Amino acid sequence: MMVYENLIGEHLVDTPPEIMTLVSIRLGVAAMVLTPFMVSVTIDAVKTLNRRLEIRANTDFLTQLLSRAGLFDKLNDVPLPSGRSVGMILFDIDYFKGINDNFGHQAGDSVLSELGYILRRDCKEQFYISRFGGEEFALIGLDISCEQLYQQAEALRLRVARHDFSLSDRSLSITISLGLEVVTVDHDEEWAQIITRLVTKADSRLYLSKAEGRNLTTPDWSEGSPALSDRTPT
């Protein structure tokens, strides 16, 4: 603006002192007016960038679910009063390595992406959902009983088994094996301790589902039971 008004130019040396004083005043006023606006814009830009970085760090890009770290970060904001029940569904895709070997890693990625969509669509209201690693997924539910968790897990197992996963040149059917655990929060217990307790049991039951034929849900009341009629593969 000062160049446009010819207040600053090649004849600056010959500019009268009163003009330079006026220029200084105008610069001071402009700085006072614009600085808060510029600071506000900068702060908003930094906040936006931080939000994007947080989403990127806590979200699995392929499935658009929480990452393992994102799950812990999300749960840290959830209160843990003593006596609260917390349930975990831990599952993975049966024979997932065979999908990659037979159809390519792009097909495996497509299955993971579509499974992520199913989980977001059908389970987001009841659970915190995470891609726990590779083809393994974890769902955390609050204030839930063993029976309710089992019903939710079985509904998910059947939904996946009946779904046709679309590849570029064909469709594919997959199954999942699930292990469940429900714990009650002890006094002063933190989420790191809760997750450790949940994973320890749910993981062992997941492997029990695989050992007994896959496409099964092993609930937390099944250990020691010689047979469960409601665990017949579909």
C-alpha positions as CSV (number, residue, x, y, z in Angstrom):
1,M,0.0,0.0,0.0
2,M,2.9,2.4,0.8
3,V,4.6,1.6,-2.5
4,Y,1.2,2.2,-4.3
5,E,0.8,5.5,-2.5
6,N,4.4,6.4,-3.5
7,L,5.3,6.7,0.2
8,I,8.2,4.2,-0.2
9,G,10.2,4.3,-3.4
10,E,13.4,5.3,-5.0
11,H,13.1,8.9,-3.6
12,L,12.8,7.7,0.1
13,V,15.9,9.7,1.0
14,D,14.2,12.9,-0.1
15,T,10.9,12.2,1.7
16,P,9.9,14.9,4.2
17,P,10.2,13.9,7.9
18,E,6.5,14.6,8.5
19,I,5.6,12.0,5.8
20,M,7.9,9.4,7.3
21,T,6.3,10.1,10.7
22,L,2.9,9.5,9.2
23,V,4.1,6.3,7.6
24,S,5.4,5.1,11.0
25,I,2.1,5.8,12.6
26,R,0.2,3.9,9.9
27,L,2.6,1.0,10.2
28,G,2.1,0.9,14.0
29,V,-1.7,1.0,13.7
30,A,-1.7,-1.7,10.9
31,A,0.5,-3.9,13.1
32,M,-1.8,-3.5,16.1
33,V,-4.9,-4.3,14.0
34,L,-3.5,-7.2,12.0
35,T,-1.4,-9.0,14.6
36,P,-4.3,-10.5,16.6
37,F,-5.9,-11.7,13.3
38,M,-2.6,-13.2,12.1
39,V,-2.0,-14.9,15.4
40,S,-5.6,-16.3,15.4
41,V,-5.2,-17.6,11.9
42,T,-1.8,-19.2,12.8
43,I,-3.3,-20.8,15.9
44,D,-6.2,-22.2,14.0
45,A,-3.9,-23.6,11.3
46,V,-1.7,-25.3,14.0
47,K,-4.8,-26.8,15.7
48,T,-6.1,-28.1,12.3
49,L,-2.7,-29.6,11.6
50,N,-2.5,-31.2,15.0
51,R,-6.0,-32.7,14.6
52,R,-5.0,-34.2,11.2
53,L,-1.8,-35.6,12.7
54,E,-3.7,-37.1,15.6
55,I,-6.3,-38.7,13.3
56,R,-3.5,-40.1,11.1
57,A,-1.6,-41.5,14.1
58,N,-4.6,-43.1,15.7
59,T,-6.4,-44.4,12.6
60,D,-5.6,-47.4,10.5
61,F,-5.6,-46.0,6.9
62,L,-6.8,-49.3,5.3
63,T,-9.8,-50.1,7.4
64,Q,-10.5,-46.6,8.8
65,L,-10.7,-48.1,12.2
66,L,-8.8,-47.1,15.3
67,S,-5.2,-48.3,15.3
68,R,-4.0,-50.2,18.4
69,A,-2.4,-47.0,19.7
70,G,-5.6,-45.1,18.8
71,L,-7.7,-47.5,20.8
72,F,-5.6,-47.0,23.9
73,D,-5.7,-43.2,23.4
74,K,-9.5,-43.3,23.0
75,L,-10.1,-45.4,26.0
76,N,-8.0,-43.3,28.3
77,D,-10.7,-40.7,28.1
78,V,-13.4,-43.2,29.2
79,P,-14.0,-43.3,33.0
80,L,-13.4,-46.6,34.8
81,P,-15.5,-46.7,38.0
82,S,-15.0,-49.7,40.2
83,G,-17.5,-52.5,39.4
84,R,-17.9,-51.5,35.7
85,S,-18.0,-54.4,33.3
86,V,-15.8,-54.3,30.2
87,G,-15.9,-56.9,27.4
88,M,-13.6,-57.7,24.5
89,I,-14.2,-59.5,21.2
90,L,-10.9,-60.5,19.7
91,F,-10.9,-62.1,16.3
92,D,-8.9,-62.7,13.2
93,I,-9.6,-63.8,9.6
94,D,-9.3,-67.5,9.0
95,Y,-6.7,-68.5,6.5
96,F,-5.8,-64.9,5.7
97,K,-2.4,-65.9,4.5
98,G,-4.0,-68.1,1.8
99,I,-5.9,-65.1,0.5
100,N,-2.7,-63.2,0.0
101,D,-0.9,-66.2,-1.5
102,N,-3.6,-67.2,-3.9
103,F,-5.1,-63.8,-4.9
104,G,-2.3,-61.3,-4.1
105,H,-1.8,-58.8,-1.3
106,Q,-4.1,-56.3,-3.1
107,A,-7.0,-58.8,-2.6
108,G,-6.0,-59.1,1.1
109,D,-6.1,-55.3,1.5
110,S,-9.5,-55.2,-0.2
111,V,-10.9,-57.8,2.2
112,L,-9.5,-55.8,5.2
113,S,-11.0,-52.6,3.9
114,E,-14.4,-54.1,3.3
115,L,-14.4,-55.8,6.7
116,G,-13.5,-52.4,8.2
117,Y,-16.6,-51.0,6.5
118,I,-18.8,-53.8,8.0
119,L,-17.5,-53.2,11.5
120,R,-17.9,-49.4,11.2
121,R,-21.5,-49.8,9.9
122,D,-22.7,-52.5,12.2
123,C,-20.7,-52.3,15.5
124,K,-19.7,-48.7,16.0
125,E,-22.6,-47.9,18.2
126,Q,-21.8,-50.7,20.7
127,F,-18.0,-50.9,20.6
128,Y,-14.7,-49.2,20.3
129,I,-13.3,-50.9,17.3
130,S,-9.6,-51.4,16.4
131,R,-7.5,-53.1,13.9
132,F,-5.2,-54.7,16.5
133,G,-2.6,-55.8,14.0
134,G,-2.4,-57.6,10.7
135,E,-5.7,-59.5,10.3
136,E,-6.6,-59.3,14.0
137,F,-9.3,-57.0,15.3
138,A,-10.5,-56.0,18.8
139,L,-13.8,-54.6,19.9
140,I,-14.3,-53.2,23.4
141,G,-17.8,-52.9,24.9
142,L,-18.8,-51.2,28.1
143,D,-21.4,-52.2,30.7
144,I,-21.9,-55.5,28.9
145,S,-22.7,-59.0,30.2
146,C,-21.1,-62.3,29.0
147,E,-24.3,-63.3,27.3
148,Q,-24.7,-59.9,25.5
149,L,-21.1,-60.0,24.3
150,Y,-21.6,-63.6,23.0
151,Q,-24.7,-62.6,21.1
152,Q,-23.0,-59.6,19.5
153,A,-20.0,-61.8,18.6
154,E,-22.1,-64.5,17.1
155,A,-24.1,-62.0,15.1
156,L,-20.8,-60.6,13.7
157,R,-19.4,-64.0,12.9
158,L,-22.5,-65.0,11.0
159,R,-22.7,-61.6,9.2
160,V,-19.1,-62.0,8.0
161,A,-19.6,-65.6,6.9
162,R,-22.6,-64.7,4.8
163,H,-21.0,-61.7,3.1
164,D,-19.5,-61.8,-0.4
165,F,-16.3,-59.8,-0.4
166,S,-15.7,-58.1,-3.7
167,L,-12.4,-58.4,-5.5
168,S,-11.5,-57.0,-8.8
169,D,-12.5,-60.1,-10.8
170,R,-14.4,-62.2,-8.4
171,S,-16.1,-62.4,-5.0
172,L,-14.8,-64.2,-2.0
173,S,-16.2,-65.7,1.2
174,I,-14.3,-65.5,4.4
175,T,-14.8,-66.6,8.0
176,I,-13.5,-65.3,11.3
177,S,-12.6,-67.0,14.6
178,L,-13.4,-65.1,17.9
179,G,-12.4,-65.2,21.5
180,L,-14.3,-63.3,24.2
181,E,-13.6,-62.0,27.7
182,V,-15.6,-59.9,30.2
183,V,-13.9,-58.4,33.3
184,T,-15.1,-56.2,36.2
185,V,-13.1,-53.2,37.0
186,D,-11.3,-53.3,40.3
187,H,-10.7,-50.3,42.5
188,D,-8.1,-47.8,41.0
189,E,-7.5,-50.1,38.0
190,E,-6.4,-48.3,34.8
191,W,-7.0,-49.1,31.2
192,A,-3.6,-50.6,30.5
193,Q,-4.3,-53.2,33.2
194,I,-7.8,-53.8,31.9
195,I,-6.6,-54.3,28.3
196,T,-3.9,-56.7,29.5
197,R,-6.5,-58.8,31.4
198,L,-8.9,-58.8,28.5
199,V,-6.3,-59.7,25.8
200,T,-4.7,-62.5,27.9
201,K,-8.0,-64.4,28.1
202,A,-9.6,-63.4,24.8
203,D,-6.4,-64.4,22.9
204,S,-6.3,-67.8,24.4
205,R,-10.0,-68.4,23.5
206,L,-9.4,-67.1,20.0
207,Y,-6.7,-69.8,19.5
208,L,-9.2,-72.4,21.0
209,S,-11.7,-71.4,18.3
210,K,-9.0,-72.0,15.7
211,A,-8.0,-75.3,17.2
212,E,-11.5,-76.6,17.2
213,G,-12.1,-75.9,13.5
214,R,-12.3,-72.1,13.0
215,N,-15.4,-70.0,12.2
216,L,-16.2,-70.3,15.9
217,T,-16.9,-68.0,18.9
218,T,-15.4,-69.1,22.2
219,P,-17.1,-67.3,25.1
220,D,-15.6,-66.8,28.5
221,W,-17.9,-69.4,30.1
222,S,-16.7,-72.2,27.8
223,E,-13.4,-73.2,29.3
224,G,-13.7,-76.7,30.8
225,S,-16.9,-77.4,29.0
226,P,-16.7,-80.7,27.0
227,A,-19.1,-79.5,24.3
228,L,-21.2,-76.5,23.4
229,S,-24.0,-77.2,21.1
230,D,-24.3,-73.5,20.0
231,R,-20.7,-73.4,18.7
232,T,-21.3,-75.5,15.6
233,P,-19.6,-74.0,12.5
234,T,-21.8,-72.3,10.0
